Amino acid sequence: MTTVGINGVVLGAESFGGGGGAPPVLLVGGTTMLSWPGALCEHLAAGGRRAVRYDLRDSGESTTTDPQAPAYTLRDLAADAAALAGTLGGRPAHLAEIGVGGMVAQVAVLDHPGLFSALTLVSTRAVAPGPPDDDLPDHDRATMRRLFAHPMPDWTDREAVAEFAAAGAGILGDDPVAARGVAARVWDRTPGTAPAVQMANQLGTVFSRLDCTPRWRERLPEIRIPTLVVHGRRDRFFPVGKGEAIAREIPGARLLILGDAATAIPDAAVGEVAEAMLTLG
């Protein structure tokens, strides 16, 4: 674990592998670095890459100010990714994201193309928070009703937060045991128990308050680097049609659909996803 100062903020980061000038893979947190399974990072390192996962602003070890009123935009988060990539040995990085972090990665590659050699997009969409485009599926309504009916936890109680995450994972179709463990680790790394900060770390709520203009979906055909789109067949939060649309609109993109996955990368799929990323570059 380390911290890196860029663009006037500090970002928490963790590196795996990297001996002998290994090609870098930069893993955008969604929102914390723990969105990326450690086992996947280890697979990438074993495949000869330097895998670096990091926390976005207002999460984990990164600069936390006020996630309810972020004084930065989606473009600033993309600039953070570009600046961090520039610190990884002077060669273009394979940029990867998961969930809402995919918005950061898409904009970063479009706005800073020379800094990236490949792109992996996991369980994300090509439009900003809010209603999707008419041709894209929305969140599954029944699932969202169940999620919103579940009461918020006492954010000062580590066990209550972990139980809340496990229950949410069960509703979404993810592994409750894995979600409980990740939530407890995220809680341990969150700077304080203020509800707004805990929610930003656990739920990525800061994205609902970000300025994400202008749109970028129409620019996806400009992406000319090898791209892998990974999506869970059972994802009810970002239904698989969102990933299929991204794969159609980025020239030459490969679509990898995980038949037994929902929103998270399950343990059983870590090796398959890592191998697909290694093959990409």
PLY file of the C-alpha trace (Angstrom):
ply
format ascii 1.0
element vertex 281
property float x
property float y
property float z
element edge 280
property int vertex1
property int vertex2
end_header
0.00 0.00 0.00
1.17 3.51 -0.76
-0.15 6.97 -1.58
0.59 9.06 -4.67
0.22 12.84 -4.88
-1.17 14.06 -8.22
-3.39 16.91 -9.39
-3.42 18.46 -5.93
-4.81 15.34 -4.20
-3.49 12.13 -2.69
-4.60 8.75 -4.06
-4.29 5.48 -2.18
-2.78 2.72 -4.31
-1.54 -0.86 -4.06
0.87 -2.55 -6.47
1.24 -6.24 -7.38
4.27 -7.57 -9.26
6.20 -5.27 -11.51
9.75 -6.60 -11.54
11.84 -6.01 -14.63
9.77 -3.17 -16.02
6.58 -5.23 -16.37
3.79 -3.67 -18.46
1.43 -1.76 -16.15
-2.26 -2.47 -15.63
-4.03 0.39 -13.84
-7.21 -0.71 -12.06
-9.70 2.09 -11.38
-11.60 1.57 -8.14
-15.33 1.60 -8.24
-15.05 3.45 -5.89
-12.42 1.87 -3.63
-9.55 -0.30 -4.83
-11.17 -3.27 -3.07
-13.71 -3.42 -5.89
-10.95 -5.38 -7.63
-10.36 -8.88 -6.16
-6.85 -9.30 -4.82
-6.74 -12.72 -6.51
-7.25 -11.09 -9.91
-4.42 -8.65 -9.24
-2.20 -11.59 -8.28
-3.12 -13.41 -11.50
-2.11 -10.37 -13.52
1.19 -10.13 -11.63
1.85 -13.84 -12.21
1.23 -13.20 -15.91
4.08 -10.69 -16.01
2.18 -7.46 -15.43
2.47 -4.76 -12.78
-1.08 -4.44 -11.47
-1.90 -1.21 -9.60
-5.33 -0.75 -8.05
-6.29 2.58 -6.51
-8.99 4.46 -4.59
-10.91 7.26 -6.26
-11.19 10.60 -4.49
-13.42 10.56 -1.40
-12.73 6.87 -0.78
-10.21 4.65 0.97
-6.77 6.16 1.46
-7.39 8.93 -1.08
-8.16 12.55 -0.27
-11.58 12.77 1.37
-13.34 16.12 1.68
-17.11 16.13 1.17
-18.59 13.34 -0.98
-22.01 15.00 -0.78
-20.67 18.07 -2.61
-17.65 16.96 -4.66
-15.52 19.88 -5.83
-14.39 17.91 -8.89
-15.96 16.44 -12.00
-15.87 13.15 -13.88
-13.21 14.74 -16.11
-11.06 15.42 -13.04
-11.27 11.74 -12.06
-10.27 10.81 -15.62
-7.33 13.23 -15.37
-6.31 11.49 -12.13
-6.20 8.17 -13.98
-4.11 9.71 -16.73
-1.69 11.32 -14.27
-1.35 8.10 -12.29
-0.70 6.16 -15.50
2.09 8.61 -16.24
3.87 7.60 -13.03
4.02 3.90 -13.95
7.29 3.67 -15.78
6.93 5.85 -18.86
4.96 3.39 -21.00
1.24 3.28 -21.89
-0.88 1.43 -19.34
-3.67 -1.07 -19.75
-6.57 0.75 -18.05
-9.25 -1.34 -16.37
-12.39 -0.43 -14.43
-15.32 -1.98 -12.67
-18.84 -0.62 -12.08
-19.19 3.16 -11.89
-15.42 3.41 -12.35
-16.09 2.51 -15.98
-17.30 6.03 -16.56
-13.89 7.29 -15.44
-12.02 4.83 -17.64
-13.99 5.55 -20.80
-13.49 9.30 -20.46
-9.81 8.86 -19.55
-9.09 6.86 -22.70
-11.03 9.29 -24.87
-9.43 12.42 -23.40
-5.89 11.05 -22.90
-5.50 8.36 -25.61
-1.71 8.33 -25.80
-1.35 7.17 -22.20
-3.21 3.87 -22.57
-2.44 0.70 -24.49
-5.61 -1.32 -23.78
-8.96 -0.96 -22.02
-11.03 -3.35 -19.90
-14.55 -2.38 -18.88
-16.33 -4.56 -16.30
-20.04 -4.27 -15.46
-20.51 -0.65 -16.47
-22.41 1.62 -18.84
-21.65 4.37 -21.36
-23.90 7.09 -19.96
-23.80 9.17 -16.79
-25.80 8.43 -13.62
-29.52 8.95 -14.05
-32.00 7.61 -16.62
-30.32 5.59 -19.39
-30.69 6.25 -23.09
-33.89 4.88 -24.60
-32.07 1.99 -26.30
-30.36 0.85 -23.07
-31.92 -1.27 -20.33
-32.55 0.36 -16.97
-31.95 -1.10 -13.52
-34.23 -4.04 -12.82
-37.17 -2.39 -11.06
-38.03 -5.25 -8.71
-34.42 -5.49 -7.61
-34.19 -1.75 -6.99
-37.38 -1.80 -4.94
-35.91 -4.52 -2.73
-32.64 -2.62 -2.38
-34.31 0.65 -1.39
-36.62 -1.15 1.02
-33.62 -2.40 2.96
-32.94 0.03 5.85
-29.59 1.79 6.04
-27.24 0.46 8.73
-25.67 2.23 11.67
-22.58 3.41 9.80
-20.57 3.52 13.05
-21.08 -0.26 13.47
-18.66 -2.34 11.39
-20.72 -5.52 11.72
-23.95 -3.75 10.79
-22.34 -2.32 7.67
-20.96 -5.73 6.68
-24.39 -7.30 7.20
-26.00 -4.55 5.11
-23.55 -5.29 2.28
-24.21 -9.02 2.50
-27.96 -8.47 2.29
-27.55 -6.16 -0.70
-25.34 -8.70 -2.45
-28.00 -11.35 -1.97
-30.58 -9.08 -3.60
-28.24 -8.30 -6.51
-27.27 -11.93 -7.04
-23.70 -11.65 -5.77
-21.99 -13.76 -3.09
-23.11 -12.47 0.34
-20.12 -13.99 2.14
-17.63 -12.33 -0.20
-19.52 -9.03 -0.03
-19.49 -9.13 3.77
-15.73 -9.56 3.84
-15.07 -6.78 1.34
-17.42 -4.38 3.16
-15.64 -5.00 6.46
-12.28 -4.24 4.82
-13.69 -1.11 3.16
-15.06 0.01 6.56
-11.59 -0.45 8.08
-10.06 1.78 5.40
-12.75 4.48 5.48
-11.59 7.73 7.15
-14.25 8.04 9.83
-17.81 6.86 10.35
-19.72 9.88 9.04
-22.66 8.44 7.06
-21.88 10.43 3.90
-18.29 9.19 3.85
-19.21 5.60 4.63
-21.89 5.63 1.93
-19.44 7.03 -0.60
-17.03 4.20 0.19
-19.58 1.40 0.38
-22.13 2.48 -2.24
-20.33 4.92 -4.56
-22.92 7.59 -3.85
-20.53 10.39 -4.85
-21.21 9.50 -8.50
-24.82 10.63 -8.22
-23.53 14.12 -7.38
-20.74 14.44 -9.94
-20.86 16.77 -12.93
-20.51 14.21 -15.73
-21.11 16.49 -18.71
-20.54 16.44 -21.61
-21.78 13.05 -22.83
-19.20 10.62 -24.14
-21.16 7.66 -25.54
-21.17 9.12 -29.05
-17.36 9.24 -28.91
-16.88 5.51 -28.19
-16.02 4.77 -31.87
-12.94 6.98 -31.35
-11.41 4.34 -29.05
-8.79 2.55 -31.13
-6.96 0.47 -28.56
-7.70 -3.21 -27.83
-10.78 -3.33 -25.61
-12.33 -6.06 -23.47
-15.90 -5.68 -22.19
-16.82 -8.01 -19.32
-20.37 -8.31 -18.03
-22.31 -10.67 -15.79
-25.27 -12.35 -17.45
-27.25 -12.02 -14.19
-26.40 -8.34 -13.52
-29.65 -6.67 -12.47
-28.10 -3.31 -11.57
-26.39 -2.68 -14.90
-28.15 -5.26 -17.12
-26.01 -7.06 -19.67
-27.47 -5.00 -22.53
-25.34 -2.09 -21.34
-22.14 -4.08 -21.83
-23.35 -5.40 -25.19
-23.93 -1.82 -26.38
-20.43 -0.73 -25.36
-18.90 -3.72 -27.17
-20.83 -2.86 -30.34
-19.81 0.78 -30.30
-16.06 0.39 -29.63
-14.42 -0.88 -32.83
-13.09 -4.43 -32.46
-14.05 -4.78 -28.80
-14.24 -8.29 -27.38
-17.30 -9.12 -25.26
-16.87 -11.63 -22.43
-20.16 -12.55 -20.73
-19.87 -14.35 -17.40
-22.86 -16.67 -17.26
-22.98 -17.09 -13.49
-22.01 -13.53 -12.49
-24.06 -10.52 -11.40
-22.41 -7.18 -10.50
-19.15 -8.47 -8.98
-16.44 -10.72 -10.39
-17.02 -14.05 -8.62
-14.08 -16.06 -7.35
-14.76 -18.77 -9.94
-14.36 -16.25 -12.80
-11.18 -14.48 -11.60
-8.86 -16.67 -13.67
-10.97 -16.33 -16.83
-11.13 -12.54 -16.56
-7.41 -12.23 -15.79
-6.48 -14.45 -18.73
-8.67 -12.40 -21.08
-6.99 -9.22 -19.83
-3.51 -10.72 -20.29
-4.37 -11.75 -23.82
-5.57 -8.23 -24.58
-2.22 -6.69 -23.72
0 1
1 2
2 3
3 4
4 5
5 6
6 7
7 8
8 9
9 10
10 11
11 12
12 13
13 14
14 15
15 16
16 17
17 18
18 19
19 20
20 21
21 22
22 23
23 24
24 25
25 26
26 27
27 28
28 29
29 30
30 31
31 32
32 33
33 34
34 35
35 36
36 37
37 38
38 39
39 40
40 41
41 42
42 43
43 44
44 45
45 46
46 47
47 48
48 49
49 50
50 51
51 52
52 53
53 54
54 55
55 56
56 57
57 58
58 59
59 60
60 61
61 62
62 63
63 64
64 65
65 66
66 67
67 68
68 69
69 70
70 71
71 72
72 73
73 74
74 75
75 76
76 77
77 78
78 79
79 80
80 81
81 82
82 83
83 84
84 85
85 86
86 87
87 88
88 89
89 90
90 91
91 92
92 93
93 94
94 95
95 96
96 97
97 98
98 99
99 100
100 101
101 102
102 103
103 104
104 105
105 106
106 107
107 108
108 109
109 110
110 111
111 112
112 113
113 114
114 115
115 116
116 117
117 118
118 119
119 120
120 121
121 122
122 123
123 124
124 125
125 126
126 127
127 128
128 129
129 130
130 131
131 132
132 133
133 134
134 135
135 136
136 137
137 138
138 139
139 140
140 141
141 142
142 143
143 144
144 145
145 146
146 147
147 148
148 149
149 150
150 151
151 152
152 153
153 154
154 155
155 156
156 157
157 158
158 159
159 160
160 161
161 162
162 163
163 164
164 165
165 166
166 167
167 168
168 169
169 170
170 171
171 172
172 173
173 174
174 175
175 176
176 177
177 178
178 179
179 180
180 181
181 182
182 183
183 184
184 185
185 186
186 187
187 188
188 189
189 190
190 191
191 192
192 193
193 194
194 195
195 196
196 197
197 198
198 199
199 200
200 201
201 202
202 203
203 204
204 205
205 206
206 207
207 208
208 209
209 210
210 211
211 212
212 213
213 214
214 215
215 216
216 217
217 218
218 219
219 220
220 221
221 222
222 223
223 224
224 225
225 226
226 227
227 228
228 229
229 230
230 231
231 232
232 233
233 234
234 235
235 236
236 237
237 238
238 239
239 240
240 241
241 242
242 243
243 244
244 245
245 246
246 247
247 248
248 249
249 250
250 251
251 252
252 253
253 254
254 255
255 256
256 257
257 258
258 259
259 260
260 261
261 262
262 263
263 264
264 265
265 266
266 267
267 268
268 269
269 270
270 271
271 272
272 273
273 274
274 275
275 276
276 277
277 278
278 279
279 280
